[in-house]
Amino acid sequence: MNYERIISHKGLSASRVIRGFDRNIVNAKAEVQLKIWEERWQKRQSKQMATLNRAEKKRLAETTTRQAQEQLSALEKTLRDSLAKARRINWDELKQGPFQTARPQPPVLYEPLPAPKREDPMFQPRLGLIARRFSFVRSWKAASAEKRFREAESHWNREMAVIRATNETNTERFKGAARAWETAWAEFEKKRALKNAPIEKKQSEYEDKVPAAIIEYCDMVLERSQYPDNFPRSCLLEYLSETRTMIAEYDLPPITAIPTLKEFKYVTARNAFTETHVTSAWLRRTYEDLLYQIVLRTINELLQADYVGAIETIVLNGWVTDIDRATGKNVTACILSVQVSRAEFTQIDLAHVDPRTCFKKLKGVSASALVDLAPVRPILRIKREDKRFVEAYAVVDSLDDSSNLAAMDWEDFENLIREVFEKEFSKNGGEVKITRASRDGGVDAVAFDPDPIRGGKIVIQAKRYTNVVSVSAVRDLYGTLLNEGANKGILVTTADYGPDAYEFAKGKPLTLINGNELLYLLQQHGHRAKIDLAAARKLQNEKERSGGITEKRTDY
């Protein structure tokens, strides 16, 4: 399964994970399930509404009106209400906390009782005048005293036996509890270390200003920024370490995402509900003001969270996807763009600015009416040009059941991988480019994917191997990913990977695709081929014996 989508319905408190090998099929299944849930919810709501009495309907209308007005009011305070919130990522909050179970305390042991002594007065014979005169009375008194001592001694022995047994039992219980606690603590600490290690590594990389870590950190900052659920949450980031510039391609909400309900009223005379919506002029004015607020808020969030001072300049390009009212078709346009330095932005008191005026003061570029989706030229875009990129050519259409991928020419294989991923990413407007040949094990192809989940810059390496791919190749890919400032790395081979390779890839933004999965990807796009590793090895051996020309890469 290569794709998954988590869907939920708040009203029904239902959720489900939809998985599949094709993203379009996954999305189609998800939409069908969401429609089923919504129909079920509407039926339930209709039944509940029918059973309400007039007082309840009036209360419902009042509650709905209050919530609608709170939503409208929140739009106007999108920037101001965010200023007091902390933006810096608290790494410790991401980590597993310490073991919460308290260590068992040693038991309080019973103190030993004092032993009876013969010389104690109570164990001495009480001799009166008669006892002094008659020896048999003295003997009887002495025997009575001895008896009292023996009884006291016997009672003390019994009590001490109980105390010793109780102390031994409590001590053994404590030792058992202590051993169990030590075992649980050790297991917890082991799991805690495994969980916290990647977070600590990411924190270290960010504080060392590794470009990929800076991008991921800023992505976390923006992900935590709270907006209405129906607002898009996609933002592609690129960090230019030479100039300490962060470029953000930010998806802004379309005007259709803005709530318009102003009042929900219950009319007793007609036993019916009526709705009052905001005016068109208010909606346009509020929408445009909201977009300027979001831009300023996003810049502020990134700069406030950047505690290592990695960002000196921010370029934010605001994109909107909506229906063009002139053509009726879906369009995506950059409708505003602004570049601002940290020094300039920190001089602004965001609590008292007019968002549009502030944007213009920063020399931001936008259309006169944002709602018209008039595109503007971005001040600076995420770099998609690379001197390493070379002209690609088609390979995939020449494949058939007899084509052995493991024995392909290395250049044909790289172009094949480019075509396969181009078909994958083009579904969402992405593109894939291959790089010129190099012997350094670097990037074979680069994908630029605007998808909000998989999006960003993705480096791809193709390994036309006939033997198991070692963990060193996966380590090289990860190093390349960090060096390129990419969001993800993909390693494709005609063979397979060893356990150590999969183990190294765990928890990292790496995807390992083996020969079987590559054939499946081809099949998904209507192409067939085969991978015969033995035949490829035999062919290579024959070339070597005949003194054939050595290929660019000794992948066999």
QUINORMO-V553396 format. One record per residue. RES is the residue in three letters. PHI is phi in degrees with one decimal (NA if undefined). PSI is psi as a letter, one per 30 degrees, with the letter a starting at -180 (none if undefined). D_FIRST is the distance of its C-alpha to the first C-alpha in whole Angstrom. Layout:
RES_PHI_PSI_D_FIRST / RES_PHI_PSI_D_FIRST
This chain:
MET_NA_j_0 / ASN_-99.3_f_4 / TYR_-129.6_k_6 / GLU_-149.3_l_8 / ARG_-142.2_k_11 / ILE_-95.7_k_14 / ILE_-121.0_l_17 / SER_-152.9_l_20 / HIS_-134.8_j_24 / LYS_-62.3_e_27 / GLY_-60.8_e_29 / LEU_-88.2_f_27 / SER_54.8_h_26 / ALA_-111.9_k_23 / SER_-149.2_l_19 / ARG_-159.3_k_16 / VAL_-105.1_k_12 / ILE_-100.6_k_10 / ARG_-123.1_l_6 / GLY_179.9_l_5 / PHE_-89.7_f_5 / ASP_-123.3_k_8 / ARG_-64.1_e_10 / ASN_-64.0_e_13 / ILE_-66.9_e_12 / VAL_-59.1_e_10 / ASN_-64.3_e_14 / ALA_-63.9_e_16 / LYS_-61.4_e_14 / ALA_-64.0_e_15 / GLU_-64.9_e_19 / VAL_-62.9_e_19 / GLN_-64.2_e_19 / LEU_-62.2_e_21 / LYS_-66.6_e_24 / ILE_-61.6_e_24 / TRP_-62.1_e_24 / GLU_-65.4_e_27 / GLU_-62.3_e_29 / ARG_-63.3_e_29 / TRP_-66.1_e_30 / GLN_-63.8_e_33 / LYS_-63.9_e_34 / ARG_-63.9_e_34 / GLN_-63.4_e_36 / SER_-62.6_e_39 / LYS_-64.3_e_40 / GLN_-64.6_e_40 / MET_-64.7_e_42 / ALA_-65.7_f_44 / THR_-86.1_f_45 / LEU_-73.1_k_46 / ASN_-85.7_l_50 / ARG_-65.1_e_52 / ALA_-63.1_e_52 / GLU_-67.3_e_48 / LYS_-65.0_e_47 / LYS_-67.0_e_50 / ARG_-64.1_e_48 / LEU_-60.7_e_45 / ALA_-63.6_e_46 / GLU_-65.4_e_47 / THR_-64.5_e_44 / THR_-63.3_e_42 / THR_-63.5_e_45 / ARG_-60.9_e_45 / GLN_-64.8_e_41 / ALA_-63.9_e_41 / GLN_-69.1_e_44 / GLU_-64.8_e_42 / GLN_-64.3_e_39 / LEU_-65.4_e_42 / SER_-65.3_e_44 / ALA_-63.1_e_40 / LEU_-61.3_e_40 / GLU_-73.7_f_43 / LYS_-113.3_g_43 / THR_-57.8_e_39 / LEU_-79.3_e_41 / ARG_-62.7_e_44 / ASP_-69.9_f_42 / SER_-89.6_f_39 / LEU_-68.5_e_42 / ALA_-84.1_f_43 / LYS_-85.8_k_39 / ALA_-71.3_k_38 / ARG_-107.6_f_36 / ARG_-63.8_k_36 / ILE_-71.5_k_33 / ASN_-89.3_j_34 / TRP_-60.6_e_32 / ASP_-63.9_e_33 / GLU_-68.8_f_32 / LEU_-80.2_f_28 / LYS_-86.5_l_29 / GLN_-70.2_k_30 / GLY_-74.4_l_33 / PRO_-69.3_l_36 / PHE_-60.6_k_36 / GLN_-87.3_f_38 / THR_-73.0_k_39 / ALA_-69.9_k_43 / ARG_-65.2_k_44 / PRO_-59.9_k_47 / GLN_-93.5_k_50 / PRO_-58.5_k_53 / PRO_-71.5_l_55 / VAL_-84.1_j_59 / LEU_-85.1_k_61 / TYR_-71.4_k_64 / GLU_-75.1_k_67 / PRO_-67.3_k_70 / LEU_-77.1_k_73 / PRO_-66.3_k_76 / ALA_-75.7_k_78 / PRO_-66.4_k_81 / LYS_-120.6_k_84 / ARG_-60.1_e_88 / GLU_-77.5_f_90 / ASP_-61.0_k_88 / PRO_-55.0_e_91 / MET_-67.4_f_89 / PHE_-102.0_g_90 / GLN_-98.4_k_93 / PRO_-66.9_k_96 / ARG_-92.0_j_98 / LEU_-99.1_j_102 / GLY_-94.3_a_104 / LEU_-62.8_e_108 / ILE_-66.0_e_108 / ALA_-62.8_e_106 / ARG_-70.1_f_108 / ARG_-86.4_e_111 / PHE_-117.2_k_109 / SER_-68.4_e_107 / PHE_-67.2_f_105 / VAL_-70.3_e_104 / ARG_-63.2_e_103 / SER_-63.6_e_101 / TRP_-63.5_e_99 / LYS_-63.4_e_98 / ALA_-66.0_e_97 / ALA_-63.4_e_95 / SER_-64.4_e_93 / ALA_-64.6_e_92 / GLU_-63.1_e_90 / LYS_-64.2_e_89 / ARG_-62.4_e_87 / PHE_-65.5_e_86 / ARG_-62.1_e_84 / GLU_-64.2_e_83 / ALA_-64.0_e_81 / GLU_-64.5_e_80 / SER_-63.7_e_78 / HIS_-62.3_e_77 / TRP_-63.9_e_76 / ASN_-63.5_e_74 / ARG_-64.1_e_72 / GLU_-63.6_e_71 / MET_-67.4_e_70 / ALA_-63.8_e_68 / VAL_-64.3_e_66 / ILE_-62.4_e_65 / ARG_-62.8_e_64 / ALA_-64.9_e_62 / THR_-64.0_e_60 / ASN_-62.9_e_60 / GLU_-65.1_e_58 / THR_-62.2_e_56 / ASN_-64.8_e_55 / THR_-66.5_e_55 / GLU_-65.7_e_52 / ARG_-62.3_e_50 / PHE_-62.9_e_50 / LYS_-61.2_e_49 / GLY_-64.5_e_46 / ALA_-63.8_e_45 / ALA_-65.5_e_45 / ARG_-63.9_e_43 / ALA_-63.1_e_40 / TRP_-64.8_e_40 / GLU_-60.8_e_40 / THR_-64.8_e_37 / ALA_-63.7_e_35 / TRP_-64.2_e_36 / ALA_-63.6_e_35 / GLU_-65.3_e_32 / PHE_-62.2_e_32 / GLU_-64.5_e_33 / LYS_-65.0_e_30 / LYS_-67.2_e_27 / ARG_-63.1_e_29 / ALA_-63.0_e_30 / LEU_-64.6_e_26 / LYS_-74.6_e_25 / ASN_-81.0_f_28 / ALA_-57.4_e_28 / PRO_-63.0_e_25 / ILE_-68.7_e_27 / GLU_-64.3_e_30 / LYS_-65.8_e_29 / LYS_-65.7_e_28 / GLN_-62.2_e_31 / SER_-62.4_e_33 / GLU_-64.9_e_31 / TYR_-64.3_e_32 / GLU_-69.7_f_36 / ASP_-87.8_g_36 / LYS_63.5_h_35 / VAL_-70.9_k_32 / PRO_-52.1_e_31 / ALA_-62.8_e_27 / ALA_-70.5_e_28 / ILE_-63.9_e_30 / ILE_-63.2_e_28 / GLU_-65.4_e_25 / TYR_-62.2_e_28 / CYS_-63.6_e_29 / ASP_-64.1_e_26 / MET_-63.7_e_26 / VAL_-60.9_e_30 / LEU_-70.0_e_29 / GLU_-63.8_e_26 / ARG_-79.9_f_28 / SER_-71.2_k_31 / GLN_-90.4_k_31 / TYR_-134.7_l_31 / PRO_-55.2_k_31 / ASP_-58.7_e_27 / ASN_-88.3_g_27 / PHE_-81.3_k_28 / PRO_-65.1_k_26 / ARG_-122.2_h_25 / SER_-101.3_k_24 / CYS_-152.3_j_26 / LEU_-90.9_k_25 / LEU_-121.8_k_28 / GLU_-140.9_k_29 / TYR_-112.8_k_32 / LEU_-100.7_j_35 / SER_-65.9_f_36 / GLU_-63.0_e_39 / THR_-109.4_g_41 / ARG_53.1_h_39 / THR_-110.7_k_37 / MET_-106.3_k_34 / ILE_-103.8_k_33 / ALA_-121.8_j_31 / GLU_-97.0_j_29 / TYR_-104.0_k_29 / ASP_-84.6_j_28 / LEU_-96.4_l_31 / PRO_-71.4_k_31 / PRO_-74.4_l_33 / ILE_-65.0_f_36 / THR_-69.8_f_34 / ALA_-86.0_f_32 / ILE_-84.2_k_36 / PRO_-66.5_k_37 / THR_-119.7_f_40 / LEU_-67.0_k_42 / LYS_-108.1_e_45 / GLU_-149.0_k_46 / PHE_-121.4_j_45 / LYS_-119.5_k_49 / TYR_-103.3_k_50 / VAL_-97.3_j_53 / THR_-62.8_e_55 / ALA_-61.0_e_57 / ARG_-100.9_f_54 / ASN_50.6_h_52 / ALA_-146.1_l_49 / PHE_-100.7_k_47 / THR_-128.4_l_48 / GLU_-119.1_k_45 / THR_-120.5_k_47 / HIS_-113.3_l_45 / VAL_-66.8_l_46 / THR_-75.1_l_47 / SER_-61.8_e_46 / ALA_-65.8_e_48 / TRP_-63.4_e_47 / LEU_-62.9_e_43 / ARG_-64.1_e_44 / ARG_-64.2_e_46 / THR_-68.7_e_43 / TYR_-62.0_e_40 / GLU_-64.7_e_42 / ASP_-63.1_e_43 / LEU_-62.1_e_40 / LEU_-63.0_e_38 / TYR_-65.1_e_41 / GLN_-62.4_e_40 / ILE_-62.7_e_36 / VAL_-62.3_e_37 / LEU_-65.0_e_40 / ARG_-63.8_e_38 / THR_-64.6_e_35 / ILE_-61.2_e_37 / ASN_-63.5_e_39 / GLU_-62.4_e_36 / LEU_-67.0_e_35 / LEU_-71.9_e_39 / GLN_-66.3_e_39 / ALA_-80.1_f_36 / ASP_-79.9_i_37 / TYR_-80.4_f_39 / VAL_-98.8_f_39 / GLY_67.7_h_40 / ALA_-75.6_f_38 / ILE_-104.1_k_38 / GLU_-102.6_e_41 / THR_-137.3_k_40 / ILE_-122.5_k_38 / VAL_-114.5_j_37 / LEU_-118.1_k_35 / ASN_-108.8_j_34 / GLY_-94.5_k_34 / TRP_-113.4_k_31 / VAL_-129.1_k_31 / THR_-112.1_j_29 / ASP_-159.3_l_31 / ILE_-85.3_k_33 / ASP_-73.7_j_36 / ARG_-67.4_f_39 / ALA_-79.2_e_41 / THR_-114.3_f_38 / GLY_78.3_g_36 / LYS_-106.3_l_33 / ASN_-72.7_k_30 / VAL_-131.7_l_31 / THR_-123.7_k_30 / ALA_-136.7_k_33 / CYS_-83.9_j_34 / ILE_-106.0_f_37 / LEU_-157.2_l_38 / SER_-151.8_k_39 / VAL_-147.3_k_40 / GLN_-124.0_k_41 / VAL_-146.0_k_43 / SER_-90.2_l_44 / ARG_-59.9_e_44 / ALA_-60.0_e_48 / GLU_-71.5_e_48 / PHE_-71.7_e_46 / THR_-70.3_f_47 / GLN_-85.3_f_50 / ILE_-95.3_k_49 / ASP_-94.7_j_50 / LEU_-65.5_f_46 / ALA_-71.6_f_48 / HIS_-127.2_g_51 / VAL_-86.5_l_49 / ASP_-89.2_j_49 / PRO_-53.4_e_45 / ARG_-66.3_e_46 / THR_-64.0_e_49 / CYS_-63.1_e_48 / PHE_-59.2_e_45 / LYS_-67.9_e_48 / LYS_-63.1_e_50 / LEU_-81.6_g_47 / LYS_66.0_h_47 / GLY_-69.5_l_44 / VAL_-110.6_k_43 / SER_-157.2_l_42 / ALA_-73.2_l_43 / SER_-65.9_e_46 / ALA_-128.6_j_44 / LEU_-62.7_e_41 / VAL_-64.9_f_40 / ASP_-82.5_f_41 / LEU_59.2_h_38 / ALA_-71.7_j_40 / PRO_-72.1_k_38 / VAL_-124.6_l_40 / ARG_-81.0_k_39 / PRO_-60.3_k_37 / ILE_-61.0_e_40 / LEU_-154.0_k_37 / ARG_-110.9_l_34 / ILE_-57.5_k_31 / LYS_-68.6_k_31 / ARG_-117.1_f_30 / GLU_-98.1_k_32 / ASP_-145.6_k_32 / LYS_-61.0_f_35 / ARG_-79.4_f_33 / PHE_-67.8_k_31 / VAL_-126.8_l_32 / GLU_-67.8_k_32 / ALA_-96.5_l_29 / TYR_-139.8_l_29 / ALA_-80.6_k_27 / VAL_-130.3_e_26 / VAL_-60.4_e_23 / ASP_-68.9_f_25 / SER_-87.5_f_27 / LEU_-78.5_k_24 / ASP_-149.4_a_25 / ASP_-59.8_f_24 / SER_-91.5_f_27 / SER_-75.9_j_25 / ASN_-96.6_j_25 / LEU_-62.3_e_23 / ALA_-70.6_f_24 / ALA_-111.3_g_27 / MET_-67.6_l_27 / ASP_-60.4_k_30 / TRP_-59.0_e_28 / GLU_-71.0_e_29 / ASP_-62.8_e_27 / PHE_-64.9_e_24 / GLU_-64.6_e_24 / ASN_-68.3_e_25 / LEU_-62.8_e_22 / ILE_-61.7_e_19 / ARG_-59.6_e_21 / GLU_-65.6_e_21 / VAL_-59.6_e_17 / PHE_-75.8_f_16 / GLU_-63.8_e_19 / LYS_-64.2_e_18 / GLU_-66.6_e_14 / PHE_-79.7_f_17 / SER_-67.3_f_20 / LYS_-59.8_f_18 / ASN_-117.3_g_19 / GLY_85.0_g_22 / GLY_-83.8_l_21 / GLU_-145.1_l_23 / VAL_-132.0_k_22 / LYS_-127.7_k_25 / ILE_-100.0_l_26 / THR_-105.6_l_29 / ARG_-69.1_l_32 / ALA_-58.8_k_32 / SER_-147.5_l_33 / ARG_-102.9_g_33 / ASP_-96.6_g_32 / GLY_68.1_g_28 / GLY_-83.4_b_28 / VAL_-83.1_k_26 / ASP_-95.0_f_25 / ALA_-154.5_l_23 / VAL_-128.6_k_23 / ALA_-109.4_k_21 / PHE_-117.8_j_22 / ASP_-115.7_j_20 / PRO_-82.5_g_21 / ASP_-58.3_k_18 / PRO_-65.0_f_19 / ILE_-96.9_e_16 / ARG_-93.2_g_15 / GLY_-64.0_l_19 / GLY_110.4_a_21 / LYS_-89.3_k_22 / ILE_-127.1_k_20 / VAL_-95.8_k_21 / ILE_-126.5_k_20 / GLN_-120.3_k_21 / ALA_-111.0_k_21 / LYS_-120.9_j_22 / ARG_-83.8_i_23 / TYR_-104.2_l_24 / THR_-114.6_f_25 / ASN_-116.7_l_25 / VAL_-61.2_k_22 / VAL_-76.7_k_22 / SER_-80.2_l_24 / VAL_-66.2_f_23 / SER_-62.4_e_26 / ALA_-66.4_e_24 / VAL_-70.6_e_21 / ARG_-62.5_e_24 / ASP_-60.6_e_26 / LEU_-62.1_e_23 / TYR_-65.0_e_23 / GLY_-63.6_e_27 / THR_-64.2_e_26 / LEU_-56.9_e_24 / LEU_-66.3_e_27 / ASN_-66.9_e_29 / GLU_-83.4_f_28 / GLY_66.7_h_27 / ALA_-87.9_l_24 / ASN_-87.1_f_21 / LYS_-157.1_l_18 / GLY_-127.4_k_18 / ILE_-127.3_k_16 / LEU_-116.0_k_17 / VAL_-117.5_k_16 / THR_-137.5_l_18 / THR_-84.6_f_19 / ALA_-102.8_b_19 / ASP_-145.9_l_17 / TYR_-115.1_k_18 / GLY_-79.8_l_20 / PRO_-56.5_e_20 / ASP_-66.9_f_22 / ALA_-68.5_e_20 / TYR_-65.4_e_17 / GLU_-64.1_e_19 / PHE_-65.0_e_21 / ALA_-74.7_f_17 / LYS_-59.2_k_17 / GLY_74.8_g_18 / LYS_-115.1_l_18 / PRO_-76.5_h_17 / LEU_-122.9_k_16 / THR_-122.7_k_13 / LEU_-106.3_k_13 / ILE_-114.7_j_12 / ASN_-91.5_a_14 / GLY_-61.2_e_15 / ASN_-61.6_e_13 / GLU_-69.1_e_10 / LEU_-65.2_e_13 / LEU_-61.2_e_14 / TYR_-66.1_e_11 / LEU_-59.4_e_11 / LEU_-61.1_e_15 / GLN_-61.8_e_14 / GLN_-61.3_f_13 / HIS_-104.8_g_16 / GLY_82.3_g_18 / HIS_-124.0_k_19 / ARG_-126.2_k_19 / ALA_-161.7_a_21 / LYS_-141.4_l_21 / ILE_-129.4_j_21 / ASP_-116.6_j_24 / LEU_-66.0_e_25 / ALA_-63.1_e_28 / ALA_-64.4_e_29 / ALA_-66.6_e_28 / ARG_-65.7_e_30 / LYS_-62.8_e_33 / LEU_-62.6_e_34 / GLN_-64.8_e_34 / ASN_-62.1_e_36 / GLU_-65.0_e_38 / LYS_-63.6_e_38 / GLU_-66.8_e_39 / ARG_-66.9_e_42 / SER_-86.5_g_43 / GLY_74.6_g_44 / GLY_-64.4_l_41 / ILE_-69.4_k_40 / THR_-72.2_k_38 / GLU_-76.2_l_35 / LYS_-56.5_e_34 / ARG_-125.8_k_31 / THR_-88.9_i_32 / ASP_-84.2_f_28 / TYR_-85.6_none_29
